[in-house]
Amino acid sequence: MTTNSTSADTERIIWEHGGGGEKTHKLRKEFAYTLSNPFLNVLDEAASFVIDQNELGIVPFTTKKDERLRLALTTDTYVISPPRFEHEDIGKLAVYSTVNDLAMVGARPLCLSAGFVLEVGFPRPRLLEIVQSMANATRSLEICIITGDTKVVDHIVVKGKEENAYGTNEGRKVLSLSEDKPFEMLINTTGLGIIHEKWQGVTRAQDGDCLVLSGTLGDHDAALMVARKEGNPKSCVQYSGDQPAVESDKDRFYLYPLVETLIDNIGDDIRCLKNLTRGGIAMAAHEIALHSNVGIVLQVGAENEMLDEEDKKAPFVSPEARRAFGDLPDVDYTALASEGRMLIVVSPKKARQAVKFLQQHPLGRGAQIVGTIKASHPRQVYLRKGGEGSRELRMPSAALPHSC
């Protein structure tokens, strides 16, 4: 159900509605308005709720401490082309992205469900490889996929068209699909988690708060971009970015151990957490600005007065991402998906402490303070880069197509 005509975007679903940018945000708000309830209206990465045995139902999560069971629930659907590439595949990413969404509301995963939509003719050996990848991921997390479903359809097709990192038919071209390309499979996963006993819930960002990035940007979309450019899954860059070699996918993707450390040590000073998937840090910053009615200034490199001189040398974008997109002009790295990365809003008095805690974990060794909350320009986001001054960072119109 797509159309090439952007003029019809008020009547039909177009590509940008699924890209993680401005149109995705508006579509989510329309869903929330129609389905309005206290759980959905928050528009977090996961719904948080409390089991109320007296009422035999669920009630909204609050910061009030009690003995009731506090749970989180999230769901996501994954479409990736190609579905497998070196170090990554749609199954593994479905598992880790789902549990990371739970982590953004302070929840440790308990179990998952999985639903598959498969195209007729999809090779069973490839399917079983992807399922095995999901099994390996869940075992490493010590959780299970406890229920699921499978559907088979005639075709899952991407209609041939030009796509780019800024939206259809605008900006610089990133990918050209000259003919119909098969998706071959879609996966939906739902995750249930238990909320950390010290988690106080998402609160509004305040003037002067700091934004902490857990690692470099762009690794996920860089790996996918190389696979598409080379047409060879074995040609992909390493996903680990600025991190040294680590022993497992769990150490490369799984965010809850970092979240748990932050909650245990500075929990009262954490305002919110954002998983940097579709739309990247640009989309995450805009969501924070809109939710809290504040402004945000992202600062990179020499212009970042919040960093020590040594920390200013830390890369904002991974070297792999720069190599992957090096021949494409004007790529907006702030809009790239970065699975295994998060943005944390924390009080200024605990920001440096948060960075130190993150840097103790392999996944957080590239952590750095990257921005501040400003009450002076509500709902606006600015990017300040060394030597380039400040510019308004608009909500991305779309991410790299079909990256997660």
WOQUI-V742738 format. One record per residue. N is the residue number from 1. OMEGA is omega in radians with two decimals (999 if undefined). D_CENTER is the distance of its C-alpha to the mean C-alpha in Angstrom with 2 decimals. Layout:
N/OMEGA/D_CENTER  N/OMEGA/D_CENTER
This chain:
1/3.14/24.74  2/3.10/23.84  3/3.10/26.06  4/-3.05/26.53  5/3.11/27.88  6/3.11/25.62  7/-3.12/28.61  8/-3.01/28.14  9/3.05/24.60  10/-3.09/26.15  11/-3.09/27.72  12/3.05/25.58  13/3.11/22.01  14/-3.04/21.09  15/-3.04/18.42  16/3.10/16.57  17/3.12/16.12  18/-3.02/13.51  19/3.12/11.88  20/-3.10/9.34  21/-3.02/11.99  22/-3.11/15.10  23/3.05/16.56  24/3.14/13.60  25/3.14/13.79  26/3.13/17.54  27/3.10/17.50  28/3.13/15.50  29/3.09/18.14  30/3.07/20.86  31/-3.10/19.82  32/3.13/19.75  33/-3.10/23.13  34/-3.09/24.71  35/-2.91/23.50  36/3.01/23.80  37/-3.05/23.92  38/-3.12/23.09  39/-3.07/20.23  40/-3.00/18.36  41/3.13/19.30  42/3.13/17.09  43/3.00/13.97  44/3.08/11.81  45/3.09/8.97  46/3.07/12.20  47/3.11/15.87  48/-3.10/18.09  49/-3.12/21.78  50/3.05/25.04  51/3.14/27.53  52/-3.08/30.83  53/3.13/33.65  54/-3.13/36.25  55/-3.09/34.72  56/-3.13/33.69  57/3.12/30.27  58/3.09/27.04  59/-3.11/26.81  60/3.08/24.03  61/3.02/22.66  62/3.12/24.51  63/3.13/24.91  64/-3.14/28.39  65/3.07/29.11  66/-3.06/30.85  67/-3.11/31.38  68/-3.10/29.53  69/-3.12/26.71  70/-3.04/23.28  71/3.06/20.61  72/-3.12/17.08  73/3.10/16.17  74/3.07/13.08  75/-3.14/13.07  76/3.12/11.13  77/-2.98/12.82  78/3.04/12.20  79/-3.10/14.20  80/3.07/14.36  81/0.03/17.40  82/-3.09/18.83  83/3.09/17.87  84/2.99/18.97  85/-2.94/19.03  86/3.14/20.06  87/-3.06/18.18  88/2.97/15.64  89/-3.05/16.01  90/-3.13/14.54  91/3.13/15.87  92/-3.12/14.49  93/3.09/10.89  94/-3.14/11.51  95/-3.03/12.84  96/3.11/10.48  97/3.12/7.26  98/-3.14/9.68  99/3.08/11.16  100/3.04/8.18  101/3.06/7.76  102/-3.13/11.48  103/-3.11/11.40  104/3.02/9.92  105/3.04/13.31  106/-3.03/15.30  107/3.02/15.87  108/-3.06/16.94  109/3.06/16.67  110/-3.11/20.08  111/3.14/19.86  112/2.83/18.13  113/3.14/19.51  114/3.06/19.04  115/-3.08/20.32  116/2.94/21.17  117/-3.00/22.42  118/3.08/24.51  119/3.05/26.62  120/-3.14/30.33  121/3.12/31.21  122/-3.06/27.96  123/3.14/29.35  124/3.11/29.50  125/3.12/29.28  126/3.09/25.89  127/-3.11/24.70  128/3.06/26.07  129/-3.14/24.39  130/3.09/20.95  131/3.09/22.08  132/3.08/23.40  133/3.08/20.11  134/3.12/18.60  135/3.13/21.72  136/-3.12/21.39  137/-3.12/17.86  138/3.10/18.98  139/3.13/22.20  140/3.13/20.64  141/-3.12/18.83  142/3.04/22.18  143/-3.11/21.05  144/2.87/22.18  145/-2.93/21.34  146/3.06/24.19  147/-3.10/24.44  148/-3.12/23.48  149/3.12/24.78  150/3.02/25.52  151/3.11/26.51  152/-3.12/28.11  153/-3.12/28.43  154/-3.05/30.50  155/2.92/27.89  156/-2.92/24.18  157/2.94/24.48  158/3.13/22.66  159/-3.10/25.43  160/3.14/26.39  161/3.05/25.31  162/3.09/24.00  163/3.12/20.31  164/-3.03/18.70  165/-3.09/15.71  166/-3.09/17.17  167/-3.06/18.24  168/3.01/21.15  169/3.00/24.41  170/-3.13/23.58  171/-3.10/22.67  172/-3.10/22.88  173/3.06/22.68  174/-3.05/20.06  175/3.08/20.97  176/3.05/24.10  177/-3.01/24.74  178/3.13/28.49  179/3.13/29.04  180/-3.14/27.52  181/-3.12/24.99  182/2.93/24.23  183/3.10/20.88  184/3.12/22.97  185/3.01/20.67  186/3.09/17.92  187/2.99/16.54  188/3.06/15.64  189/3.04/14.86  190/-3.10/15.51  191/3.07/15.23  192/-3.12/17.72  193/3.09/17.64  194/-3.02/20.14  195/3.12/19.41  196/-3.05/20.69  197/-3.13/24.17  198/-3.11/23.67  199/-3.08/20.47  200/3.14/21.68  201/3.14/18.89  202/3.09/16.87  203/-3.10/19.42  204/3.04/19.86  205/-3.07/19.33  206/3.13/22.81  207/-3.13/24.63  208/3.09/24.55  209/-3.14/21.43  210/3.03/19.45  211/-3.13/15.83  212/3.08/15.03  213/-3.03/12.51  214/-3.14/12.34  215/-3.06/12.83  216/-3.05/13.19  217/2.88/11.01  218/-3.05/11.09  219/-3.07/11.97  220/-3.14/10.01  221/3.10/11.34  222/3.12/14.53  223/3.14/15.33  224/-3.13/14.92  225/3.14/16.95  226/3.12/19.68  227/-3.13/20.02  228/-3.10/20.61  229/-3.08/22.94  230/-3.09/24.99  231/-3.07/24.96  232/-3.12/25.09  233/-3.09/22.45  234/-3.08/24.33  235/-3.00/23.91  236/3.04/20.27  237/3.01/19.42  238/-3.12/18.48  239/-2.91/14.80  240/2.98/15.79  241/-3.08/16.10  242/-3.06/18.08  243/3.00/18.49  244/-3.14/21.81  245/3.12/22.26  246/-2.93/21.10  247/-3.00/22.60  248/3.04/19.95  249/3.14/16.54  250/3.14/16.13  251/-3.12/16.64  252/-3.00/14.15  253/-2.83/11.10  254/-3.01/12.03  255/-3.02/11.05  256/3.10/13.64  257/3.07/16.60  258/3.14/15.34  259/-3.14/14.72  260/3.11/18.12  261/3.13/19.83  262/-3.13/18.75  263/-3.12/19.87  264/-3.00/23.09  265/-3.10/24.02  266/-3.01/22.83  267/-3.10/21.52  268/-3.08/23.63  269/3.10/22.20  270/3.12/18.46  271/-3.13/17.65  272/3.14/14.00  273/3.12/10.64  274/3.07/7.20  275/-3.00/3.90  276/3.09/3.23  277/-3.08/2.22  278/3.13/5.55  279/3.02/7.76  280/-3.09/6.63  281/3.12/8.61  282/-3.14/11.11  283/3.13/9.49  284/3.14/8.40  285/3.13/12.01  286/3.12/13.56  287/3.10/12.31  288/-3.13/13.78  289/-3.13/16.82  290/-3.10/17.50  291/-3.06/17.18  292/-3.12/19.46  293/3.14/21.58  294/3.01/21.37  295/-3.14/20.97  296/3.00/18.78  297/3.03/19.99  298/-3.07/17.77  299/-3.04/20.24  300/2.98/20.23  301/-2.99/23.03  302/-3.14/26.61  303/-3.07/26.00  304/-3.09/23.95  305/-3.14/26.80  306/-3.08/24.72  307/2.94/24.67  308/-3.12/27.62  309/-3.13/29.15  310/-3.13/27.95  311/-3.14/24.31  312/3.12/24.51  313/-3.13/24.91  314/-3.11/21.45  315/3.06/19.38  316/3.10/16.56  317/-3.09/15.56  318/3.08/16.19  319/3.13/19.63  320/3.12/18.43  321/3.14/16.27  322/3.11/19.36  323/-3.09/21.59  324/-3.09/19.65  325/-3.01/19.62  326/-3.11/22.86  327/3.14/25.08  328/-3.07/23.08  329/2.96/24.08  330/3.06/22.05  331/3.12/18.54  332/-3.09/16.15  333/-3.13/13.96  334/-3.13/12.17  335/-3.07/10.68  336/3.08/9.55  337/-3.10/6.35  338/3.13/6.36  339/-3.08/5.65  340/3.08/7.70  341/3.08/7.30  342/3.08/7.37  343/-3.08/9.58  344/3.00/12.63  345/-3.03/15.40  346/3.13/18.65  347/-3.07/22.33  348/-3.09/24.03  349/-3.12/26.45  350/-3.05/23.90  351/-3.13/21.44  352/3.09/23.25  353/3.10/23.65  354/3.12/19.93  355/-3.12/19.56  356/3.11/22.44  357/-3.14/21.09  358/-3.07/17.78  359/3.09/19.89  360/-3.12/21.88  361/3.14/19.20  362/-3.10/18.63  363/-3.08/14.85  364/-3.08/15.55  365/3.09/18.55  366/-3.08/17.10  367/3.12/16.26  368/3.03/17.81  369/-3.04/18.41  370/-3.13/17.11  371/3.12/18.22  372/3.06/20.29  373/3.14/20.64  374/3.11/23.64  375/-3.00/25.50  376/3.11/27.61  377/-3.05/25.40  378/3.05/23.48  379/3.07/20.50  380/-3.14/20.55  381/3.12/18.36  382/3.08/20.24  383/3.11/19.60  384/-3.13/22.46  385/-3.13/22.96  386/3.08/26.03  387/-3.08/28.91  388/-3.10/27.24  389/-3.10/27.44  390/3.02/25.09  391/3.09/23.66  392/3.11/21.81  393/-3.08/18.18  394/3.05/17.84  395/-3.09/14.99  396/3.12/13.92  397/3.08/15.82  398/3.06/13.60  399/3.00/11.21  400/-2.97/12.80  401/2.99/14.18  402/-3.13/13.21  403/3.10/10.63  404/999/8.78
